[in-house]
Amino acid sequence: MQLRFLLAFLAMCLVWGFHFVVLKLTVGEDAPPLFYAALRMSILALILSPLLRIHKGQMVRILLAGICLGGLNYAFMFSAITRVNASVVAIVLESYVPIAMVLSVIFLHEKIGWRRVGGLVAALAGVVLIGSAKGVASLGVAPLLGIAFTFATAISEAFGAILVKSTRDVKPLALLAWFALVGSVVLWTATLLFEENRMLALQGENRWPFMAALAYSVLLASLFGHSTYYWLLSKFPVSRVSPSTIVATLIGVMASVAILNEPLTWQLIVGGVMVISGVWVIIRRSAHDDKTPADSIAPAEN
């Protein structure tokens, strides 16, 4: 890999990894998570609106995928990060890959070998181990709720992956435009129904940090991250680009420990190794077979 491609790969992973810290520092009581997510997707939808096109015969799948990949996933994830440490969210979110693999077997009738089954077992066992750790909760809320929300994020994105796998001849950024639009509708509905005091995020001392975080989410995590990912996929095999999700997770964990002073428990370390190892096995074998939907679109991102 030439230097410019390697630098782009590392920059993308850094942006996605540090995004966990940005979210943890931003969303909370003064910046409701659903409101933050709704603003993010609305701005992204506005920027990508020129890419919106009607794709005959595929709009039902695209709109359903938008609910999963632009609405429910962010609703669950941004809510999770207010309840559990960012390092835990970063690792548990990796369960997206084995879940997508299971769904591909159920809905797409794909076959998997014993190695990927082993990766699935290791990854999910790692999630269970992380969930058993003490002291991972923040804001006085039980950690299992935050982990459950993160797991729900992974399930939403895995279902979205199955739907995207069934679309044809739709460019990735055009899909992202629809996901942003549909996600905006879902998230604005959710924040209006379940949250209050939304305007606190835009008042007083909260305003500029909130806006800076929002700019990071839209311009860097979404636009730069996805554009770079698809650009790299156009240059290299999936097997060389897909590990970006693992690198981003490692960066997210290290940044959370270093910047947020989150505890690095033995359960987090061992469970994290189990999750990442399991995901690595699934990615490598899936790239070899060239079938799994988890490797055919951008990885779960935050």
HELIX and SHEET records of a PDB file:
HELIX    1   1 LEU A    3  THR A   26  1                                  24    
HELIX    2   2 PRO A   33  LEU A   48  1                                  16    
HELIX    3   3 SER A   49  LEU A   51  5                                   3    
HELIX    4   4 MET A   59  GLY A   66  1                                   8    
HELIX    5   5 ILE A   67  LEU A   72  3                                   6    
HELIX    6   6 ASN A   73  ALA A   80  1                                   8    
HELIX    7   7 ALA A   86  VAL A   92  1                                   7    
HELIX    8   8 LEU A   93  SER A   95  5                                   3    
HELIX    9   9 TYR A   96  LEU A  108  1                                  13    
HELIX   10  10 TRP A  114  GLY A  131  1                                  18    
HELIX   11  11 PRO A  143  LYS A  165  1                                  23    
HELIX   12  12 PRO A  172  PHE A  194  1                                  23    
HELIX   13  13 ARG A  198  LEU A  202  5                                   5    
HELIX   14  14 GLY A  204  ASN A  206  5                                   3    
HELIX   15  15 ARG A  207  ALA A  215  1                                   9    
HELIX   16  16 TYR A  216  PHE A  224  3                                   9    
HELIX   17  17 GLY A  225  LYS A  235  1                                  11    
HELIX   18  18 VAL A  238  VAL A  241  1                                   4    
HELIX   19  19 SER A  244  LEU A  260  1                                  17    
HELIX   20  20 TRP A  266  ASP A  289  1                                  24    
HELIX   21  21 PRO A  293  ASP A  295  5                                   3    
END                                                                             
